[in-house]
Amino acid sequence: MSNAATSEPCDACGDPTTDALARTVRLSVDRANIDTQRLCPDCFADWIRRYQDRMAGRDGDGGDSEIIVD
């Protein structure tokens, strides 16, 4: 793999994001990759806020989620 910075779009907003700034979010279930998203710093911060809200039960579902973080 090359160390050259590439510019690929953010999967959320579509803005070009270089490797040095990109964050990759991977969702796996039973070790199988379900989803991978390349996000720019702003979209990654939004994703983290949504994740924290859901883990704290602030997403409107009453906190009875069966999400297990491993």
N, CA and C atoms as an extended XYZ file, in Angstrom:
210
Properties=species:S:1:pos:R:3:atomname:S:1:resname:S:1:resid:I:1 pbc="F F F"
N         0.846       -1.178        0.000 N   MET     1
C         0.000        0.000        0.000 CA  MET     1
C         0.888        1.237        0.000 C   MET     1
N         0.550        2.201       -0.783 N   SER     2
C         1.323        3.425       -0.917 CA  SER     2
C         1.047        4.379        0.236 C   SER     2
N         2.058        5.164        0.606 N   ASN     3
C         1.895        6.177        1.639 CA  ASN     3
C         1.418        7.505        1.059 C   ASN     3
N         1.203        7.561       -0.247 N   ALA     4
C         0.757        8.794       -0.882 CA  ALA     4
C        -0.666        9.123       -0.439 C   ALA     4
N        -0.887       10.398       -0.163 N   ALA     5
C        -2.221       10.840        0.260 CA  ALA     5
C        -3.168       10.777       -0.923 C   ALA     5
N        -4.287       10.138       -0.740 N   THR     6
C        -5.300       10.095       -1.786 CA  THR     6
C        -6.468       10.958       -1.351 C   THR     6
N        -7.253       11.362       -2.296 N   SER     7
C        -8.408       12.201       -1.988 CA  SER     7
C        -9.655       11.481       -2.471 C   SER     7
N       -10.367       10.864       -1.541 N   GLU     8
C       -11.610       10.180       -1.853 CA  GLU     8
C       -12.732       10.872       -1.105 C   GLU     8
N       -13.964       10.744       -1.582 N   PRO     9
C       -15.071       11.466       -0.941 CA  PRO     9
C       -15.469       10.870        0.402 C   PRO     9
N       -15.963       11.747        1.253 N   CYS    10
C       -16.576       11.339        2.512 CA  CYS    10
C       -17.878       10.628        2.153 C   CYS    10
N       -18.149        9.493        2.786 N   ASP    11
C       -19.375        8.742        2.484 CA  ASP    11
C       -20.628        9.453        2.978 C   ASP    11
N       -20.490       10.409        3.898 N   ALA    12
C       -21.653       11.121        4.423 CA  ALA    12
C       -21.974       12.384        3.625 C   ALA    12
N       -20.961       13.243        3.416 N   CYS    13
C       -21.236       14.531        2.767 CA  CYS    13
C       -20.697       14.623        1.341 C   CYS    13
N       -19.785       13.725        0.965 N   GLY    14
C       -19.250       13.723       -0.393 CA  GLY    14
C       -18.045       14.611       -0.610 C   GLY    14
N       -17.639       15.383        0.405 N   ASP    15
C       -16.458       16.239        0.254 CA  ASP    15
C       -15.203       15.383        0.141 C   ASP    15
N       -14.230       15.814       -0.673 N   PRO    16
C       -12.976       15.064       -0.767 CA  PRO    16
C       -12.266       15.035        0.593 C   PRO    16
N       -11.724       13.881        0.955 N   THR    17
C       -11.046       13.725        2.229 CA  THR    17
C        -9.750       12.970        1.999 C   THR    17
N        -8.643       13.558        2.391 N   THR    18
C        -7.357       12.887        2.226 CA  THR    18
C        -7.181       11.828        3.300 C   THR    18
N        -6.322       10.863        3.040 N   ASP    19
C        -6.081        9.779        3.990 CA  ASP    19
C        -5.667       10.305        5.360 C   ASP    19
N        -4.914       11.377        5.385 N   ALA    20
C        -4.437       11.911        6.661 CA  ALA    20
C        -5.578       12.428        7.538 C   ALA    20
N        -6.697       12.827        6.924 N   LEU    21
C        -7.820       13.378        7.679 CA  LEU    21
C        -8.994       12.407        7.816 C   LEU    21
N        -9.040       11.387        6.996 N   ALA    22
C       -10.188       10.488        6.968 CA  ALA    22
C       -10.242        9.614        8.214 C   ALA    22
N       -11.448        9.298        8.628 N   ARG    23
C       -11.700        8.347        9.705 CA  ARG    23
C       -12.547        7.238        9.108 C   ARG    23
N       -12.247        6.019        9.451 N   THR    24
C       -13.002        4.893        8.936 CA  THR    24
C       -13.795        4.267       10.073 C   THR    24
N       -15.080        4.151        9.873 N   VAL    25
C       -15.975        3.534       10.844 CA  VAL    25
C       -16.397        2.186       10.274 C   VAL    25
N       -16.152        1.113       11.035 N   ARG    26
C       -16.511       -0.227       10.583 CA  ARG    26
C       -17.530       -0.833       11.530 C   ARG    26
N       -18.565       -1.405       10.975 N   LEU    27
C       -19.578       -2.112       11.750 CA  LEU    27
C       -19.427       -3.593       11.459 C   LEU    27
N       -19.192       -4.374       12.498 N   SER    28
C       -19.039       -5.814       12.349 CA  SER    28
C       -20.015       -6.528       13.271 C   SER    28
N       -20.555       -7.614       12.783 N   VAL    29
C       -21.434       -8.462       13.584 CA  VAL    29
C       -20.862       -9.876       13.508 C   VAL    29
N       -20.584      -10.455       14.658 N   ASP    30
C       -19.981      -11.785       14.724 CA  ASP    30
C       -18.754      -11.878       13.823 C   ASP    30
N       -17.942      -10.861       13.903 N   ARG    31
C       -16.673      -10.771       13.159 CA  ARG    31
C       -16.837      -10.590       11.651 C   ARG    31
N       -18.071      -10.465       11.164 N   ALA    32
C       -18.313      -10.241        9.740 CA  ALA    32
C       -18.520       -8.751        9.506 C   ALA    32
N       -17.811       -8.193        8.522 N   ASN    33
C       -17.933       -6.779        8.212 CA  ASN    33
C       -19.289       -6.504        7.580 C   ASN    33
N       -20.078       -5.626        8.210 N   ILE    34
C       -21.404       -5.277        7.714 CA  ILE    34
C       -21.368       -3.970        6.931 C   ILE    34
N       -20.618       -3.004        7.441 N   ASP    35
C       -20.577       -1.685        6.810 CA  ASP    35
C       -19.257       -1.012        7.139 C   ASP    35
N       -18.720       -0.279        6.187 N   THR    36
C       -17.521        0.531        6.392 CA  THR    36
C       -17.793        1.895        5.781 C   THR    36
N       -17.510        2.944        6.542 N   GLN    37
C       -17.724        4.307        6.060 CA  GLN    37
C       -16.445        5.116        6.213 C   GLN    37
N       -16.107        5.846        5.165 N   ARG    38
C       -14.992        6.781        5.195 CA  ARG    38
C       -15.605        8.148        5.462 C   ARG    38
N       -15.172        8.810        6.555 N   LEU    39
C       -15.787       10.067        6.955 CA  LEU    39
C       -14.753       11.172        7.122 C   LEU    39
N       -15.153       12.390        6.744 N   CYS    40
C       -14.329       13.565        6.985 CA  CYS    40
C       -14.404       13.891        8.483 C   CYS    40
N       -13.528       14.743        8.997 N   PRO    41
C       -13.539       15.041       10.438 CA  PRO    41
C       -14.886       15.547       10.961 C   PRO    41
N       -15.570       16.415       10.226 N   ASP    42
C       -16.862       16.942       10.688 CA  ASP    42
C       -17.932       15.858       10.743 C   ASP    42
N       -18.011       15.033        9.708 N   CYS    43
C       -19.011       13.956        9.698 CA  CYS    43
C       -18.672       12.902       10.751 C   CYS    43
N       -17.378       12.658       10.988 N   PHE    44
C       -16.983       11.715       12.036 CA  PHE    44
C       -17.413       12.235       13.404 C   PHE    44
N       -17.236       13.539       13.647 N   ALA    45
C       -17.671       14.134       14.922 CA  ALA    45
C       -19.181       13.991       15.087 C   ALA    45
N       -19.940       14.196       14.013 N   ASP    46
C       -21.399       14.010       14.066 CA  ASP    46
C       -21.742       12.554       14.376 C   ASP    46
N       -21.029       11.620       13.747 N   TRP    47
C       -21.266       10.200       13.973 CA  TRP    47
C       -20.994        9.841       15.441 C   TRP    47
N       -19.915       10.367       15.994 N   ILE    48
C       -19.568       10.106       17.395 CA  ILE    48
C       -20.660       10.639       18.321 C   ILE    48
N       -21.163       11.848       18.047 N   ARG    49
C       -22.244       12.413       18.877 CA  ARG    49
C       -23.485       11.531       18.832 C   ARG    49
N       -23.878       11.061       17.634 N   ARG    50
C       -25.037       10.180       17.515 CA  ARG    50
C       -24.801        8.870       18.257 C   ARG    50
N       -23.608        8.321       18.138 N   TYR    51
C       -23.266        7.073       18.828 CA  TYR    51
C       -23.358        7.261       20.344 C   TYR    51
N       -22.784        8.350       20.850 N   GLN    52
C       -22.818        8.613       22.291 CA  GLN    52
C       -24.263        8.795       22.777 C   GLN    52
N       -25.075        9.504       22.004 N   ASP    53
C       -26.487        9.691       22.373 CA  ASP    53
C       -27.217        8.353       22.434 C   ASP    53
N       -26.977        7.495       21.466 N   ARG    54
C       -27.655        6.194       21.451 CA  ARG    54
C       -27.175        5.310       22.590 C   ARG    54
N       -25.895        5.332       22.889 N   MET    55
C       -25.367        4.511       23.980 CA  MET    55
C       -25.871        5.018       25.334 C   MET    55
N       -26.180        6.312       25.427 N   ALA    56
C       -26.688        6.894       26.673 CA  ALA    56
C       -28.207        6.808       26.746 C   ALA    56
N       -28.855        6.276       25.706 N   GLY    57
C       -30.304        6.137       25.699 CA  GLY    57
C       -31.031        7.421       25.399 C   GLY    57
N       -30.364        8.364       24.712 N   ARG    58
C       -30.994        9.643       24.398 CA  ARG    58
C       -31.511        9.697       22.967 C   ARG    58
N       -31.754        8.557       22.357 N   ASP    59
C       -32.214        8.567       20.966 CA  ASP    59
C       -33.718        8.364       20.850 C   ASP    59
N       -34.423        8.393       21.983 N   GLY    60
C       -35.875        8.301       21.948 CA  GLY    60
C       -36.431        6.900       22.035 C   GLY    60
N       -35.567        5.895       22.172 N   ASP    61
C       -36.099        4.535       22.261 CA  ASP    61
C       -36.252        4.053       23.699 C   ASP    61
N       -36.028        4.925       24.664 N   GLY    62
C       -36.200        4.559       26.056 CA  GLY    62
C       -35.004        3.844       26.655 C   GLY    62
N       -33.934        3.682       25.883 N   GLY    63
C       -32.731        3.060       26.406 CA  GLY    63
C       -32.790        1.548       26.499 C   GLY    63
N       -33.779        0.913       25.881 N   ASP    64
C       -33.908       -0.541       25.946 CA  ASP    64
C       -33.248       -1.231       24.758 C   ASP    64
N       -32.237       -0.601       24.200 N   SER    65
C       -31.548       -1.151       23.034 CA  SER    65
C       -30.776       -2.409       23.419 C   SER    65
N       -30.666       -3.324       22.478 N   GLU    66
C       -29.893       -4.534       22.705 CA  GLU    66
C       -28.550       -4.467       21.995 C   GLU    66
N       -27.970       -3.280       21.900 N   ILE    67
C       -26.664       -3.110       21.287 CA  ILE    67
C       -25.618       -3.537       22.299 C   ILE    67
N       -24.710       -4.408       21.856 N   ILE    68
C       -23.612       -4.853       22.707 CA  ILE    68
C       -22.318       -4.343       22.085 C   ILE    68
N       -21.551       -3.596       22.843 N   VAL    69
C       -20.283       -3.073       22.359 CA  VAL    69
C       -19.183       -3.992       22.828 C   VAL    69
N       -18.429       -4.541       21.886 N   ASP    70
C       -17.377       -5.503       22.210 CA  ASP    70
C       -16.042       -4.914       21.862 C   ASP    70
